[in-house]
Amino acid sequence: MKNVLLPTDFSENSWNAIKYAIHFFNSKTCNFYILHVNSLNSFIPQNESLTVDSYYLENTYTKPAKLELQSFLKRISKLKAHNNTHKFFVLTDVGFFIESIRKTVKEKKIDLIVMGTKGVSGFNKIILGTNTADVITKVKCNTLAVPENAEFVSPKEIAFPTDLNLSYKLNVLQPINEIIEHFKASLRLLHINKNKSALKNELKQNKALLEDYFSSTQLSFHYLTNKKVEDAVQCFVESRDIDLICMVAKNLNYFQQIFFHSRVEKISYHTDKPFLVLHEKN
Protein backbone atom coordinates (compact mmCIF):
# COMPACT_ATOMS: atom_id res chain seq x y z
CA MET A 1 0.00 0.00 0.00
CA LYS A 2 1.23 3.46 -0.92
CA ASN A 3 0.70 6.54 1.23
CA VAL A 4 0.54 9.58 -1.03
CA LEU A 5 0.46 13.20 0.13
CA LEU A 6 -1.40 15.71 -2.06
CA PRO A 7 -0.84 19.28 -0.86
CA THR A 8 -3.42 21.68 -2.26
CA ASP A 9 -4.05 25.40 -2.31
CA PHE A 10 -7.40 24.74 -4.06
CA SER A 11 -6.10 26.01 -7.38
CA GLU A 12 -6.80 24.20 -10.65
CA ASN A 13 -3.07 23.61 -10.77
CA SER A 14 -3.18 21.55 -7.58
CA TRP A 15 -6.38 19.82 -8.74
CA ASN A 16 -4.57 18.73 -11.90
CA ALA A 17 -1.81 17.19 -9.76
CA ILE A 18 -4.42 15.30 -7.73
CA LYS A 19 -5.99 13.93 -10.92
CA TYR A 20 -2.58 12.91 -12.22
CA ALA A 21 -1.75 11.08 -8.97
CA ILE A 22 -5.02 9.15 -9.01
CA HIS A 23 -4.45 8.06 -12.60
CA PHE A 24 -0.79 7.25 -11.89
CA PHE A 25 -1.81 4.87 -9.09
CA ASN A 26 -4.99 3.68 -10.77
CA SER A 27 -4.25 -0.01 -10.20
CA LYS A 28 -2.53 0.38 -6.84
CA THR A 29 -3.92 0.28 -3.32
CA CYS A 30 -3.35 3.76 -1.92
CA ASN A 31 -4.12 6.09 0.91
CA PHE A 32 -4.30 9.64 -0.42
CA TYR A 33 -3.90 12.45 2.10
CA ILE A 34 -5.14 15.77 0.73
CA LEU A 35 -3.57 18.50 2.82
CA HIS A 36 -4.28 22.21 2.91
CA VAL A 37 -1.94 24.35 4.98
CA ASN A 38 -3.07 27.75 6.16
CA SER A 39 0.42 29.13 6.16
CA LEU A 40 1.44 31.38 9.02
CA ASN A 41 3.71 33.07 6.51
CA SER A 42 0.69 34.57 4.82
CA PHE A 43 -0.87 36.35 7.76
CA ILE A 44 1.78 36.79 10.47
CA PRO A 45 4.31 39.57 9.86
CA GLN A 46 7.93 38.61 10.29
CA ASN A 47 9.58 39.38 13.62
CA GLU A 48 6.24 39.60 15.44
CA SER A 49 5.11 37.31 18.23
CA LEU A 50 3.26 34.19 17.18
CA THR A 51 -0.01 34.97 18.96
CA VAL A 52 -3.08 34.30 16.85
CA ASP A 53 -6.60 33.91 18.20
CA SER A 54 -7.71 30.27 17.75
CA TYR A 55 -11.37 31.25 17.22
CA TYR A 56 -10.30 33.65 14.46
CA LEU A 57 -8.20 30.96 12.79
CA GLU A 58 -10.97 28.37 12.97
CA ASN A 59 -13.63 30.58 11.43
CA THR A 60 -11.51 32.52 8.99
CA TYR A 61 -9.23 29.78 7.69
CA THR A 62 -9.94 26.26 8.92
CA LYS A 63 -13.69 26.01 8.30
CA PRO A 64 -13.55 27.39 4.75
CA ALA A 65 -10.62 25.06 4.01
CA LYS A 66 -12.60 22.03 5.18
CA LEU A 67 -15.49 23.01 2.89
CA GLU A 68 -13.11 23.32 -0.06
CA LEU A 69 -11.60 19.92 0.73
CA GLN A 70 -15.05 18.35 0.73
CA SER A 71 -15.72 19.82 -2.69
CA PHE A 72 -12.46 18.24 -3.91
CA LEU A 73 -13.64 14.87 -2.59
CA LYS A 74 -16.85 15.24 -4.63
CA ARG A 75 -14.81 15.96 -7.77
CA ILE A 76 -12.61 12.94 -7.06
CA SER A 77 -15.63 10.65 -6.75
CA LYS A 78 -16.58 11.53 -10.34
CA LEU A 79 -13.21 10.55 -11.82
CA LYS A 80 -13.21 7.34 -13.85
CA ALA A 81 -9.76 6.45 -12.51
CA HIS A 82 -11.03 6.40 -8.94
CA ASN A 83 -11.34 2.83 -7.64
CA ASN A 84 -12.32 1.03 -4.46
CA THR A 85 -8.73 0.45 -3.36
CA HIS A 86 -8.19 4.19 -3.08
CA LYS A 87 -8.93 5.80 0.26
CA PHE A 88 -8.98 9.56 0.70
CA PHE A 89 -8.36 11.56 3.84
CA VAL A 90 -8.56 15.34 4.15
CA LEU A 91 -6.23 17.24 6.44
CA THR A 92 -5.91 20.87 7.43
CA ASP A 93 -3.15 22.54 9.33
CA VAL A 94 -2.16 26.01 10.45
CA GLY A 95 1.56 26.54 10.46
CA PHE A 96 4.59 27.11 8.31
CA PHE A 97 4.23 25.23 5.05
CA ILE A 98 7.40 23.14 5.02
CA GLU A 99 7.08 22.27 8.71
CA SER A 100 3.51 21.08 8.08
CA ILE A 101 4.61 18.96 5.13
CA ARG A 102 7.45 17.39 7.15
CA LYS A 103 5.12 16.66 10.05
CA THR A 104 2.54 15.00 7.80
CA VAL A 105 5.19 12.95 5.98
CA LYS A 106 6.38 11.58 9.31
CA GLU A 107 2.96 11.02 10.93
CA LYS A 108 1.33 9.40 7.90
CA LYS A 109 4.45 7.54 6.72
CA ILE A 110 4.21 9.16 3.31
CA ASP A 111 5.90 7.37 0.40
CA LEU A 112 5.38 10.07 -2.23
CA ILE A 113 4.35 13.72 -2.41
CA VAL A 114 2.56 14.81 -5.57
CA MET A 115 2.40 18.55 -6.21
CA GLY A 116 1.49 20.86 -9.04
CA THR A 117 3.95 23.29 -10.57
CA LYS A 118 3.27 26.72 -11.95
CA GLY A 119 3.30 27.55 -15.62
CA VAL A 120 5.43 30.21 -17.23
CA SER A 121 4.49 33.64 -18.48
CA GLY A 122 6.06 36.94 -19.36
CA PHE A 123 9.75 37.69 -19.25
CA ASN A 124 10.31 36.44 -15.71
CA LYS A 125 9.61 32.79 -16.34
CA ILE A 126 9.29 31.02 -13.04
CA ILE A 127 9.50 27.28 -13.61
CA LEU A 128 8.51 26.09 -10.16
CA GLY A 129 6.26 27.64 -7.59
CA THR A 130 8.03 28.49 -4.36
CA ASN A 131 6.23 25.78 -2.38
CA THR A 132 7.08 23.03 -4.86
CA ALA A 133 10.72 24.07 -5.05
CA ASP A 134 10.92 24.21 -1.25
CA VAL A 135 9.40 20.73 -0.87
CA ILE A 136 11.80 19.23 -3.41
CA THR A 137 14.86 20.75 -1.78
CA LYS A 138 13.90 20.78 1.91
CA VAL A 139 11.71 17.71 2.53
CA LYS A 140 13.34 14.28 2.41
CA CYS A 141 10.52 12.50 0.65
CA ASN A 142 10.17 11.42 -2.97
CA THR A 143 8.25 14.10 -4.84
CA LEU A 144 6.45 14.03 -8.17
CA ALA A 145 6.03 17.53 -9.62
CA VAL A 146 3.18 17.84 -12.12
CA PRO A 147 3.11 20.87 -14.42
CA GLU A 148 -0.26 22.56 -14.67
CA ASN A 149 -0.72 21.60 -18.34
CA ALA A 150 0.27 17.96 -17.89
CA GLU A 151 -2.28 15.33 -18.83
CA PHE A 152 -1.75 11.81 -17.60
CA VAL A 153 -0.39 9.29 -20.05
CA SER A 154 1.13 5.99 -19.04
CA PRO A 155 4.86 6.73 -18.96
CA LYS A 156 6.53 4.67 -21.67
CA GLU A 157 9.69 6.73 -22.11
CA ILE A 158 11.51 7.79 -18.93
CA ALA A 159 14.55 10.07 -18.92
CA PHE A 160 17.12 9.89 -16.14
CA PRO A 161 19.62 12.76 -16.50
CA THR A 162 22.76 12.01 -14.50
CA ASP A 163 26.17 13.58 -14.01
CA LEU A 164 27.46 10.03 -13.27
CA ASN A 165 28.82 11.14 -9.91
CA LEU A 166 27.12 8.57 -7.73
CA SER A 167 27.00 10.35 -4.39
CA TYR A 168 24.03 8.24 -3.31
CA LYS A 169 23.22 4.59 -2.68
CA LEU A 170 21.76 2.87 -5.72
CA ASN A 171 18.71 1.63 -3.83
CA VAL A 172 17.39 5.21 -3.97
CA LEU A 173 16.59 4.38 -7.62
CA GLN A 174 14.20 1.55 -6.75
CA PRO A 175 11.06 3.67 -7.42
CA ILE A 176 12.23 4.06 -11.03
CA ASN A 177 12.43 0.29 -11.37
CA GLU A 178 8.92 -0.02 -9.94
CA ILE A 179 7.54 2.51 -12.44
CA ILE A 180 9.32 0.80 -15.34
CA GLU A 181 7.96 -2.60 -14.34
CA HIS A 182 4.43 -1.36 -13.77
CA PHE A 183 4.09 0.66 -16.97
CA LYS A 184 6.37 -1.53 -19.14
CA ALA A 185 8.46 1.57 -19.79
CA SER A 186 11.90 2.17 -21.28
CA LEU A 187 14.64 4.05 -19.45
CA ARG A 188 16.97 6.54 -21.11
CA LEU A 189 20.09 7.42 -19.14
CA LEU A 190 21.25 10.88 -20.20
CA HIS A 191 24.68 12.34 -19.55
CA ILE A 192 25.51 15.85 -20.70
CA ASN A 193 29.07 17.05 -21.04
CA LYS A 194 29.86 20.69 -21.66
CA ASN A 195 33.12 19.73 -23.35
CA LYS A 196 33.85 17.19 -26.08
CA SER A 197 35.85 14.98 -23.75
CA ALA A 198 35.69 11.25 -23.16
CA LEU A 199 34.36 9.87 -19.91
CA LYS A 200 36.93 9.57 -17.15
CA ASN A 201 37.51 6.12 -15.68
CA GLU A 202 35.49 6.80 -12.52
CA LEU A 203 32.51 7.97 -14.57
CA LYS A 204 32.83 4.93 -16.83
CA GLN A 205 32.68 2.71 -13.76
CA ASN A 206 29.61 4.56 -12.45
CA LYS A 207 27.96 4.26 -15.86
CA ALA A 208 28.56 0.50 -15.70
CA LEU A 209 27.05 0.38 -12.20
CA LEU A 210 23.90 2.14 -13.39
CA GLU A 211 23.59 -0.11 -16.42
CA ASP A 212 23.98 -3.15 -14.19
CA TYR A 213 21.39 -1.86 -11.73
CA PHE A 214 18.87 -1.37 -14.54
CA SER A 215 19.95 -4.48 -16.44
CA SER A 216 16.47 -6.01 -16.35
CA THR A 217 14.93 -2.99 -18.07
CA GLN A 218 14.84 -1.76 -21.64
CA LEU A 219 17.74 0.65 -21.29
CA SER A 220 19.81 2.96 -23.44
CA PHE A 221 22.60 5.42 -22.65
CA HIS A 222 22.84 8.81 -24.33
CA TYR A 223 25.94 10.99 -24.20
CA LEU A 224 25.38 14.57 -25.33
CA THR A 225 27.69 17.56 -25.62
CA ASN A 226 26.20 20.97 -25.00
CA LYS A 227 27.41 24.01 -23.09
CA LYS A 228 23.86 24.61 -21.87
CA VAL A 229 22.54 21.68 -19.87
CA GLU A 230 18.97 22.97 -20.01
CA ASP A 231 19.02 23.13 -23.82
CA ALA A 232 20.38 19.59 -24.07
CA VAL A 233 17.75 18.18 -21.72
CA GLN A 234 14.95 19.99 -23.51
CA CYS A 235 16.05 18.80 -26.95
CA PHE A 236 16.39 15.24 -25.68
CA VAL A 237 12.98 15.24 -23.99
CA GLU A 238 11.28 16.59 -27.08
CA SER A 239 13.10 14.39 -29.61
CA ARG A 240 12.55 11.18 -27.63
CA ASP A 241 8.97 12.05 -26.66
CA ILE A 242 9.79 11.55 -22.98
CA ASP A 243 6.83 11.10 -20.62
CA LEU A 244 8.57 11.40 -17.25
CA ILE A 245 11.88 12.85 -16.05
CA CYS A 246 13.55 11.33 -12.98
CA MET A 247 16.46 12.59 -10.94
CA VAL A 248 18.08 12.15 -7.54
CA ALA A 249 17.91 15.03 -5.06
CA LYS A 250 21.66 14.90 -4.46
CA ASN A 251 22.17 15.78 -8.12
CA LEU A 252 19.91 18.84 -8.00
CA ASN A 253 22.86 21.20 -7.84
CA TYR A 254 23.83 19.98 -11.29
CA PHE A 255 20.35 20.43 -12.70
CA GLN A 256 19.10 23.41 -10.73
CA GLN A 257 19.78 25.64 -13.71
CA ILE A 258 16.99 23.76 -15.48
CA PHE A 259 14.40 23.87 -12.74
CA PHE A 260 15.21 26.78 -10.45
CA HIS A 261 16.50 29.60 -12.63
CA SER A 262 14.05 32.48 -12.68
CA ARG A 263 15.05 33.42 -16.23
CA VAL A 264 15.74 31.02 -19.05
CA GLU A 265 15.11 31.31 -22.75
CA LYS A 266 13.61 27.99 -23.73
CA ILE A 267 11.69 25.87 -21.27
CA SER A 268 8.63 24.85 -23.25
CA TYR A 269 8.79 21.20 -22.19
CA HIS A 270 8.41 22.17 -18.55
CA THR A 271 4.78 23.01 -19.20
CA ASP A 272 3.76 19.40 -19.71
CA LYS A 273 6.40 16.89 -18.54
CA PRO A 274 6.21 15.68 -14.93
CA PHE A 275 9.41 14.99 -13.05
CA LEU A 276 10.16 12.75 -10.12
CA VAL A 277 12.79 13.71 -7.53
CA LEU A 278 14.11 10.86 -5.38
CA HIS A 279 15.53 11.26 -1.87
CA GLU A 280 17.63 8.93 0.19
CA LYS A 281 15.80 7.83 3.30
CA ASN A 282 17.35 8.50 6.68
SERO-945021 format. One record per residue (C-alpha): x, y, z; residue in three letters. Coordinates in steps of 0.02 Angstrom, whole numbers, plus 50000, padded with zeros to 5 digits. Layout:
BEGIN
XYZALA
...
//
This chain:
BEGIN
500005000050000MET
500625017349954LYS
500355032750061ASN
500275047949949VAL
500235066050007LEU
499305078649897LEU
499585096449957PRO
498295108449887THR
497975127049885ASP
496305123749797PHE
496955130049631SER
496605121049467GLU
498475118149461ASN
498415107849621SER
496815099149563TRP
497715093649405ASN
499105085949512ALA
497795076549613ILE
497005069649454LYS
498715064649389TYR
499125055449551ALA
497495045849550ILE
497775040349370HIS
499615036349405PHE
499095024449545PHE
497505018449462ASN
497874999949490SER
498745001949658LYS
498045001449834THR
498335018849904CYS
497945030550046ASN
497855048249979PHE
498055062350105TYR
497435078950036ILE
498225092550141LEU
497865111150146HIS
499035121750249VAL
498475138850308ASN
500215145750308SER
500725156950451LEU
501865165350325ASN
500345172950241SER
499575181850388PHE
500895183950523ILE
502165197950493PRO
503965193150514GLN
504795196950681ASN
503125198050772GLU
502565186650912SER
501635170950859LEU
500005174950948THR
498465171550842VAL
496705169550910ASP
496145151450887SER
494315156350861TYR
494855168250723TYR
495905154850640LEU
494525141850648GLU
493185152950571ASN
494255162650450THR
495395148950385TYR
495035131350446THR
493155130050415LYS
493235137050237PRO
494695125350201ALA
493705110250259LYS
492255115150145LEU
493445116649997GLU
494205099650037LEU
492485091750037GLN
492145099149866SER
493775091249805PHE
493185074349871LEU
491585076249769LYS
492595079849612ARG
493695064749647ILE
492185053249662SER
491715057749483LYS
493395052849409LEU
493405036749308LYS
495125032349374ALA
494495032049553HIS
494335014149618ASN
493845005249777ASN
495645002249832THR
495915021049846HIS
495535029050013LYS
495515047850035PHE
495825057850192PHE
495725076750207VAL
496895086250322LEU
497045104450371THR
498435112750466ASP
498925130050523VAL
500785132750523GLY
502295135550415PHE
502115126150252PHE
503705115750251ILE
503545111450436GLU
501765105450404SER
502315094850257ILE
503735087050358ARG
502565083350503LYS
501275075050390THR
502595064750299VAL
503195057950466LYS
501485055150546GLU
500665047050395LYS
502225037750336LYS
502105045850165ILE
502955036950020ASP
502695050349889LEU
502185068649879ILE
501285074149721VAL
501205092849689MET
500745104349548GLY
501985116449471THR
501645133649402LYS
501655137849219GLY
502725151149139VAL
502255168249076SER
503035184749032GLY
504885188549038PHE
505165182249215ASN
504815163949183LYS
504655155149348ILE
504755136449320ILE
504265130449492LEU
503135138249621GLY
504015142549782THR
503115128949881ASN
503545115249757THR
505365120449748ALA
505465121049938ASP
504705103749957VAL
505905096249830ILE
507435103749911THR
506955103950096LYS
505855088650127VAL
506675071450120LYS
505265062550032CYS
505095057149852ASN
504135070549758THR
503225070249592LEU
503015087749519ALA
501595089249394VAL
501555104449279PRO
499875112849267GLU
499645108049083ASN
500135089849105ALA
498865076749059GLU
499135059149120PHE
499805046548998VAL
500565030049048SER
502435033749052PRO
503275023348917LYS
504845033648895GLU
505765039049054ILE
507275050449054ALA
508565049449193PHE
509815063849175PRO
511385060049275THR
513095067949300ASP
513735050249336LEU
514415055749505ASN
513565042849614LEU
513505051849781SER
512025041249835TYR
511615023049866LYS
510885014449714LEU
509365008249809ASN
508705026149801VAL
508305021949619LEU
507105007749662GLN
505535018349629PRO
506115020349448ILE
506215001449431ASN
504464999949503GLU
503775012549378ILE
504665004049233ILE
503984987049283GLU
502214993249312HIS
502045003349151PHE
503194992449043LYS
504235007849010ALA
505955010948936SER
507325020349027LEU
508495032748944ARG
510055037149043LEU
510625054448990LEU
512345061749022HIS
512765079248965ILE
514545085248948ASN
514935103448917LYS
516565098748832ASN
516935085948696LYS
517935074948813SER
517855056348842ALA
517185049449005LEU
518475047949143LYS
518755030649216ASN
517755034049374GLU
516265039949272LEU
516425024749159LYS
516345013549312GLN
514815022849377ASN
513985021349207LYS
514285002549215ALA
513525001949390LEU
511955010749331LEU
511804999549179GLU
511994984349291ASP
510694990749414TYR
509444993249273PHE
509974977649178SER
508244969949183SER
507464985149097THR
507424991248918GLN
508875003248935LEU
509905014848828SER
511305027148867PHE
511425044048784HIS
512975054948790TYR
512695072948734LEU
513855087848719THR
513105104948750ASN
513715120048845LYS
511935123148906LYS
511275108449006VAL
509495114948999GLU
509515115648809ASP
510195098048796ALA
508875090948914VAL
507485099948824GLN
508025094048652CYS
508205076248716PHE
506495076248801VAL
505645082948646GLU
506555072048520SER
506275055948619ARG
504485060348667ASP
504905057748851ILE
503415055548969ASP
504295057049138LEU
505945064349198ILE
506775056749351CYS
508235062949453MET
509045060849623VAL
508955075149747ALA
510835074549777LYS
511085078949594ASN
509965094249600LEU
511435106049608ASN
511925099949436TYR
510175102149365PHE
509555117149464GLN
509895128249314GLN
508495118849226ILE
507205119449363PHE
507615133949478PHE
508255148049368HIS
507035162449366SER
507525167149188ARG
507875155149048VAL
507555156648863GLU
506805140048814LYS
505855129448937ILE
504325124248837SER
504405106048890TYR
504215110949073HIS
502395115049040THR
501885097049015ASP
503205084549073LYS
503115078449254PRO
504715074949348PHE
505085063849494LEU
506405068549623VAL
507055054349731LEU
507765056349906HIS
508815044750010GLU
507905039150165LYS
508675042550334ASN
//
